[in-house]
Amino acid sequence: MLEKLSKKIDYQFLKNKIIPKLTLLFKDQNIDVRKDALKALYSIVNLVDSQTLSLVILPGLESARKMDSDPMINAIINKMYNMMT
């Protein structure tokens, strides 16, 4: 759903408002919230410029990876890393 919405909103809004809020959710205590935030980001990561990837998303993914070792979270993070390379 976020992917469809991202096509209808301004890229700067996506970059400056939505992506930072998603990365903040990576630190939420509820594991389901973290999973959903990662899934949402995964659906739009291909739209993001390289500077935002390196300055915002990669540090957010690193913090999510360090939070716990949930297999689903690790799988989503690995998919995103592979998508970025």
Residue pairs with C-beta under 8 A, 6 or more apart in sequence:
2 18
2 40
2 43
2 44
3 43
3 44
6 14
6 18
6 44
6 47
11 47
14 44
14 47
15 48
15 49
15 52
19 41
19 44
19 48
19 52
19 56
19 57
20 56
22 37
22 40
22 41
22 60
23 37
23 41
23 56
23 57
23 59
23 60
23 63
25 33
25 34
25 36
25 37
26 34
26 37
26 38
26 60
26 61
26 63
26 64
26 67
27 34
27 63
27 64
27 67
28 34
28 37
31 68
31 70
31 73
34 64
34 67
34 70
34 73
35 70
35 72
35 73
35 76
38 64
38 73
38 76
38 77
38 80
39 76
41 57
41 60
41 80
42 76
42 79
42 80
42 83
45 53
45 57
45 80
45 83
45 84
46 83
48 57
53 84
57 80
58 84
61 77
61 80
61 81
64 73
64 77
65 73
65 74
65 77
67 73
